[in-house]
Amino acid sequence: MPQYDVYAMGHAVVDYNYDAPINNLTLLGVQPGVMNLISPRQTKELLVYLGKHQGAKELGGSAANTMTALAHLGGRGFHSCKVANDLNGKAYAKGLTKIGLATNLNLQPLATGTTGECIIFATPDGYHTMAGHLGISQQYSTNEIIENALINSTFLFVEGYLMHPQNSQKAVIKAIELAKKNHVKVALSFSDLSIVKAYKQPLVQLLKNSVDILFCNKDEALEFCNTANPHIANSTLTDYAKKYIITLGKDGALLYDGKNYHHIPAYNTTTIVNTVGAGDTFAGAFLFGLTQGKNFVESGKLASLAASKVIAKRAPRINKKDASTIIAAWLSLHSPA
């Protein structure tokens, strides 16, 4: 049996969560609805401007959200990332360990620099905008890959944000090569519409014969397939991905298991507070389901339940208590009548 269910790679940032009317974002120089990469100085100035309105400060990063879901649901995970030897970086390393994840941060000395930061604005419609800098995470490279942990995992999970910058792309390519040589399955998330727009060709190269499962949302799928027609996107993705999941928000998710399509409905929640982390959590729960021997449909139902829990709360990830509720609800779906 592999030591880890999932070995993940991703940029590490500390999140600051805010509520913000969407018209205010433009005034702040932030483009609504996407990830805005700004300098550390601009990030600091924005945080100073926001002042007392600063929201909860938490561990962030797309892959970290995915791995948090996996760990809380009971999975065994290893998270590879890069933080600095500053207060945020030390807190980040301790946070991953507290969640129950193994990490390279406990195996390698933390470098001098600044840990990445991300300001997340949740607008009244439940959607989100992000602005921040990668800090020392821009230096993420092959040095952060712990080969023994990777080759002793069932899945390698890669977040699309690692398409930027170039050195992290090289790390992704090396990790996938190691995975393929050692029969480790590869899962990739597009992560954000801006990544698909800026890095379509590198993503195409990664997908061809390298990726076993692709995670994306509807907008990312349409952009990648250069169409406004969801049906065309569905059929086009089969040319690139062996299997894939397209999350559809309130309309649930479309799964392609390599042979058949399956639609998983969204689970109703009374209030949509924040959609940040919903797709990440979906991926973590889905991979947990697969590593427990469940099929695409069973794993999709678990993932949909987990995503519904995230969008009903401010934090972009589930906790232990949430996980217990999710597992109980999921098991009830399969209980004999």
NORLINJO-V981408 format. One record per pair of residues at least 6 apart in sequence whose ideal C-beta (glycine too) atoms are under 7 Angstrom apart, sorted by the first residue. I is the first residue (numbers start at 0). J is the second residue. If there is no record, write none. Layout:
# NORLINJO-V981408
i=I j=J
i=I j=J
This chain:
# NORLINJO-V981408
i=1 j=151
i=1 j=152
i=1 j=153
i=2 j=151
i=2 j=152
i=3 j=75
i=3 j=76
i=3 j=77
i=3 j=148
i=3 j=151
i=3 j=152
i=4 j=69
i=4 j=74
i=4 j=75
i=4 j=76
i=4 j=152
i=4 j=153
i=4 j=154
i=4 j=287
i=4 j=290
i=5 j=66
i=5 j=69
i=5 j=74
i=5 j=76
i=5 j=152
i=5 j=153
i=5 j=154
i=5 j=156
i=5 j=286
i=6 j=77
i=6 j=79
i=6 j=148
i=6 j=149
i=6 j=152
i=6 j=155
i=7 j=62
i=7 j=65
i=7 j=66
i=7 j=76
i=7 j=78
i=7 j=79
i=7 j=156
i=8 j=62
i=8 j=79
i=8 j=157
i=8 j=158
i=8 j=161
i=8 j=170
i=8 j=171
i=8 j=174
i=9 j=60
i=9 j=61
i=9 j=62
i=9 j=63
i=9 j=80
i=9 j=158
i=9 j=160
i=9 j=161
i=10 j=60
i=10 j=80
i=10 j=115
i=10 j=133
i=10 j=136
i=10 j=139
i=10 j=160
i=10 j=161
i=11 j=60
i=11 j=63
i=11 j=80
i=11 j=81
i=11 j=82
i=11 j=91
i=11 j=114
i=11 j=115
i=11 j=136
i=12 j=59
i=12 j=60
i=12 j=115
i=12 j=116
i=12 j=117
i=12 j=131
i=12 j=133
i=12 j=136
i=13 j=56
i=13 j=58
i=13 j=59
i=13 j=87
i=13 j=91
i=13 j=114
i=13 j=116
i=14 j=57
i=14 j=59
i=14 j=117
i=14 j=119
i=14 j=315
i=15 j=46
i=15 j=53
i=15 j=54
i=15 j=56
i=15 j=116
i=15 j=118
i=15 j=119
i=16 j=54
i=16 j=55
i=16 j=119
i=16 j=121
i=16 j=313
i=17 j=49
i=17 j=52
i=17 j=54
i=17 j=118
i=17 j=119
i=17 j=120
i=18 j=121
i=19 j=120
i=19 j=122
i=20 j=122
i=20 j=123
i=21 j=31
i=21 j=122
i=24 j=31
i=24 j=120
i=24 j=128
i=25 j=31
i=27 j=45
i=29 j=35
i=29 j=128
i=29 j=130
i=31 j=128
i=32 j=126
i=32 j=128
i=33 j=128
i=33 j=191
i=33 j=192
i=33 j=193
i=34 j=129
i=34 j=191
i=34 j=193
i=35 j=129
i=35 j=130
i=36 j=132
i=37 j=130
i=37 j=131
i=37 j=132
i=38 j=132
i=39 j=113
i=39 j=132
i=39 j=134
i=42 j=116
i=42 j=118
i=42 j=131
i=42 j=132
i=45 j=118
i=45 j=130
i=46 j=53
i=46 j=118
i=55 j=313
i=55 j=314
i=57 j=314
i=58 j=91
i=58 j=94
i=59 j=117
i=60 j=80
i=61 j=158
i=61 j=160
i=61 j=188
i=61 j=190
i=61 j=279
i=62 j=78
i=62 j=156
i=62 j=158
i=63 j=78
i=64 j=276
i=64 j=279
i=64 j=280
i=64 j=315
i=64 j=316
i=65 j=156
i=65 j=279
i=65 j=282
i=65 j=283
i=66 j=76
i=66 j=78
i=66 j=100
i=66 j=283
i=67 j=98
i=67 j=283
i=67 j=316
i=67 j=317
i=68 j=280
i=68 j=283
i=68 j=284
i=68 j=305
i=68 j=316
i=68 j=317
i=69 j=76
i=69 j=283
i=69 j=286
i=69 j=287
i=70 j=76
i=70 j=98
i=70 j=99
i=70 j=100
i=71 j=317
i=71 j=318
i=71 j=319
i=71 j=322
i=72 j=284
i=72 j=287
i=72 j=322
i=72 j=326
i=74 j=287
i=74 j=290
i=76 j=100
i=77 j=100
i=77 j=101
i=77 j=102
i=77 j=148
i=77 j=152
i=78 j=95
i=78 j=100
i=78 j=102
i=79 j=103
i=79 j=143
i=79 j=144
i=79 j=145
i=80 j=104
i=80 j=136
i=80 j=143
i=81 j=135
i=81 j=136
i=81 j=138
i=81 j=139
i=81 j=143
i=82 j=88
i=82 j=91
i=82 j=92
i=82 j=104
i=82 j=109
i=82 j=114
i=82 j=135
i=83 j=109
i=83 j=110
i=83 j=111
i=83 j=112
i=83 j=113
i=83 j=114
i=83 j=134
i=83 j=135
i=84 j=109
i=84 j=110
i=84 j=111
i=85 j=113
i=85 j=114
i=87 j=114
i=88 j=109
i=88 j=114
i=91 j=114
i=92 j=102
i=92 j=104
i=92 j=105
i=95 j=102
i=95 j=104
i=96 j=105
i=101 j=148
i=103 j=143
i=103 j=145
i=106 j=145
i=110 j=135
i=112 j=134
i=112 j=135
i=113 j=134
i=113 j=135
i=114 j=134
i=114 j=135
i=115 j=131
i=115 j=132
i=115 j=133
i=115 j=134
i=115 j=136
i=116 j=131
i=116 j=132
i=116 j=134
i=117 j=129
i=117 j=131
i=118 j=129
i=118 j=130
i=118 j=131
i=119 j=127
i=119 j=129
i=119 j=275
i=120 j=127
i=120 j=128
i=121 j=127
i=121 j=272
i=121 j=273
i=121 j=275
i=125 j=271
i=125 j=272
i=125 j=273
i=125 j=274
i=125 j=310
i=126 j=274
i=127 j=273
i=127 j=274
i=127 j=275
i=137 j=164
i=138 j=166
i=139 j=161
i=139 j=166
i=139 j=167
i=139 j=170
i=140 j=166
i=140 j=167
i=140 j=169
i=140 j=170
i=141 j=169
i=141 j=170
i=141 j=173
i=143 j=170
i=144 j=170
i=144 j=173
i=144 j=174
i=146 j=177
i=149 j=155
i=149 j=174
i=149 j=177
i=149 j=178
i=149 j=183
i=150 j=177
i=150 j=181
i=150 j=183
i=152 j=183
i=153 j=183
i=153 j=184
i=153 j=290
i=154 j=183
i=154 j=184
i=154 j=186
i=154 j=286
i=154 j=290
i=155 j=174
i=155 j=175
i=155 j=178
i=155 j=183
i=155 j=185
i=156 j=186
i=156 j=286
i=157 j=171
i=157 j=174
i=157 j=187
i=158 j=188
i=158 j=190
i=159 j=187
i=159 j=188
i=159 j=189
i=159 j=190
i=159 j=191
i=159 j=194
i=160 j=190
i=160 j=191
i=160 j=194
i=161 j=167
i=161 j=168
i=161 j=171
i=162 j=168
i=162 j=194
i=162 j=198
i=162 j=201
i=162 j=202
i=168 j=201
i=175 j=185
i=175 j=205
i=175 j=209
i=178 j=185
i=179 j=209
i=184 j=211
i=185 j=209
i=185 j=210
i=185 j=211
i=186 j=211
i=186 j=212
i=186 j=214
i=186 j=286
i=187 j=205
i=187 j=210
i=187 j=213
i=188 j=214
i=188 j=282
i=189 j=195
i=189 j=215
i=189 j=219
i=192 j=218
i=192 j=219
i=192 j=222
i=195 j=202
i=195 j=219
i=195 j=222
i=195 j=223
i=196 j=222
i=199 j=223
i=203 j=239
i=206 j=213
i=206 j=239
i=206 j=240
i=207 j=239
i=210 j=240
i=211 j=241
i=211 j=242
i=212 j=242
i=212 j=243
i=213 j=240
i=213 j=243
i=214 j=244
i=214 j=278
i=214 j=282
i=215 j=245
i=216 j=245
i=216 j=246
i=216 j=278
i=217 j=229
i=217 j=245
i=217 j=247
i=220 j=232
i=220 j=236
i=220 j=245
i=221 j=227
i=221 j=229
i=221 j=232
i=224 j=231
i=224 j=232
i=224 j=235
i=224 j=236
i=226 j=232
i=233 j=253
i=236 j=243
i=237 j=255
i=241 j=257
i=242 j=255
i=242 j=256
i=242 j=257
i=243 j=255
i=244 j=252
i=244 j=254
i=244 j=285
i=245 j=252
i=245 j=253
i=246 j=252
i=246 j=278
i=246 j=281
i=247 j=253
i=249 j=265
i=250 j=265
i=251 j=262
i=251 j=263
i=251 j=264
i=251 j=265
i=251 j=303
i=252 j=263
i=252 j=299
i=252 j=303
i=253 j=260
i=253 j=262
i=254 j=260
i=254 j=261
i=254 j=263
i=254 j=295
i=254 j=299
i=256 j=295
i=261 j=295
i=261 j=296
i=261 j=299
i=263 j=299
i=263 j=300
i=263 j=303
i=265 j=303
i=265 j=307
i=266 j=303
i=266 j=304
i=266 j=307
i=268 j=307
i=268 j=310
i=268 j=311
i=270 j=311
i=271 j=310
i=272 j=310
i=272 j=311
i=272 j=312
i=272 j=313
i=273 j=310
i=273 j=313
i=273 j=315
i=274 j=310
i=275 j=315
i=276 j=309
i=276 j=315
i=276 j=316
i=277 j=306
i=277 j=309
i=277 j=310
i=280 j=305
i=280 j=306
i=280 j=309
i=280 j=316
i=280 j=317
i=281 j=302
i=281 j=305
i=281 j=306
i=284 j=301
i=284 j=302
i=284 j=305
i=285 j=298
i=285 j=299
i=285 j=302
i=288 j=297
i=288 j=298
i=288 j=301
i=288 j=302
i=289 j=298
i=300 j=329
i=300 j=332
i=301 j=329
i=304 j=325
i=304 j=328
i=304 j=329
i=305 j=317
i=305 j=325
i=308 j=317
i=308 j=321
i=308 j=325
i=309 j=315
i=309 j=316
i=309 j=317
i=317 j=325
